[in-house]
Amino acid sequence: MAARRRTASRRPRPNLEFNHAMIYTRDLARALAFYEDALDFRVVDSYPGAYARLTSPKGGTTIALHCLDAGQRMTASSEGVRLYFEVRSLDAFCKSLQERGVAFDQPPRDMPWGWRHAYLRDPDGHQLSLYWAGKARLKPTTMRGADR
């Protein structure tokens, strides 16, 4: 059975904007080093040893890093979360990350839905996708070789 695709509703849209994603970490300093040094995020707020909020390189979005509480467990591979970061010069950006020692699960490649993606993990194992969709980002995708 095919999944039903939702269409735009005629009801008024709420004044709702995505603010940030909270990323839990076992080691705040290590996570900060990755997001600041590898991905060029900048700290805008922090509580040393516990929490930091960072803005993306373009400045339009934020993420938050939060240390696990005592006794709290995390298995990043089973959390069901993948963070997506869009970058126009995807291949060059990935090459610069590789030159700085960042390992990729999948180097940049064209995907069946028409976007170009690379996959990697942060130091806590959270899945990250670096991609370029351009104007297609807010439009329906078309799977090559598949009927809808």
C-alpha positions in Angstrom: 0.0 0.0 0.0 1.4 3.4 -1.0 1.8 6.1 1.6 -0.6 9.0 1.2 1.2 12.3 0.5 -0.1 15.3 2.4 -1.0 18.4 0.4 -0.9 22.0 1.5 -3.9 22.8 3.8 -6.0 25.8 3.4 -6.2 26.5 7.1 -4.1 29.4 8.5 -0.6 28.4 9.2 0.6 28.9 12.8 3.3 31.3 13.6 5.7 28.4 14.4 9.4 28.2 13.5 11.8 25.4 14.2 14.3 26.7 16.8 17.0 24.1 17.5 17.8 20.5 18.0 19.2 19.3 21.3 22.1 16.9 20.9 23.0 14.9 24.0 26.6 14.1 24.5 28.8 12.1 26.9 31.7 14.6 26.5 30.8 18.3 26.0 34.3 19.4 25.2 34.7 16.7 22.5 31.4 17.5 21.0 32.1 21.3 21.0 35.5 20.6 19.3 33.7 18.7 16.5 30.9 21.2 15.9 33.1 24.2 16.2 36.3 23.0 14.5 35.0 20.6 11.8 31.6 22.2 11.0 32.4 25.8 11.9 29.5 26.4 14.3 29.9 29.3 16.8 29.0 29.2 20.5 26.3 31.8 21.4 25.5 30.5 25.0 27.1 28.1 27.3 27.2 26.6 30.8 30.7 25.1 31.0 30.6 21.3 31.4 26.9 21.1 31.0 25.4 22.8 27.9 26.2 24.9 24.9 24.1 26.5 22.2 25.7 27.1 18.8 24.7 28.9 15.7 25.2 27.5 12.2 27.9 29.0 10.0 25.3 31.0 8.1 23.7 32.1 11.3 20.1 31.2 10.7 19.7 28.1 12.9 21.1 26.7 16.1 21.8 23.4 17.8 22.3 22.8 21.5 24.7 20.3 23.1 23.7 19.0 26.5 25.7 16.6 28.7 24.0 13.5 29.8 22.7 13.6 33.4 24.2 11.3 35.9 23.0 7.8 35.2 21.4 8.8 31.9 22.2 6.4 29.0 22.4 7.1 25.3 22.8 4.8 22.3 23.1 7.2 19.4 22.8 4.4 16.8 19.3 3.5 18.0 17.9 7.0 18.7 16.3 7.3 15.4 17.6 10.8 14.8 19.7 12.1 11.9 20.6 15.8 11.6 20.7 17.4 8.1 23.0 20.3 7.2 22.8 21.8 3.7 25.9 23.1 2.1 26.1 24.4 -1.5 29.7 23.3 -2.1 29.1 19.8 -0.7 32.1 18.0 -2.3 34.6 20.7 -1.5 33.3 20.9 2.1 33.5 17.1 2.6 37.0 17.1 1.1 38.1 19.7 3.7 36.6 17.7 6.5 38.4 14.6 5.3 41.7 16.5 5.2 41.0 17.4 8.9 40.5 13.7 9.8 36.7 13.5 9.7 35.6 10.0 8.6 32.5 9.4 6.4 30.1 6.5 6.4 29.3 7.5 2.8 31.2 10.2 0.8 29.1 12.6 -1.4 26.9 10.9 -4.0 23.7 11.5 -5.9 20.8 9.8 -4.2 17.7 8.3 -5.9 15.5 11.2 -4.8 17.7 13.7 -6.7 19.7 15.3 -3.8 23.4 14.8 -3.2 24.3 13.5 0.2 27.3 12.5 2.4 26.8 10.7 5.7 29.0 10.8 8.8 28.7 10.6 12.6 29.6 13.1 15.3 31.9 12.0 18.2 28.9 10.5 20.1 27.7 8.5 17.1 24.8 10.8 16.1 24.1 10.4 12.4 24.7 13.5 10.3 23.8 14.1 6.6 25.6 16.8 4.7 23.6 17.5 1.5 22.8 19.9 -1.3 19.2 20.2 -2.6 19.1 23.8 -3.6 15.7 25.0 -4.8 14.4 21.4 -4.6 14.7 21.4 -0.8 11.1 22.6 -0.3 9.6 20.7 -3.2 8.3 17.1 -3.5 11.0 14.7 -4.5 10.9 12.1 -7.3 12.5 8.7 -6.8 14.3 7.6 -9.9 13.0 4.3 -11.0 10.0 4.3 -8.7 6.3 5.1 -9.1 4.5 7.2 -6.6 
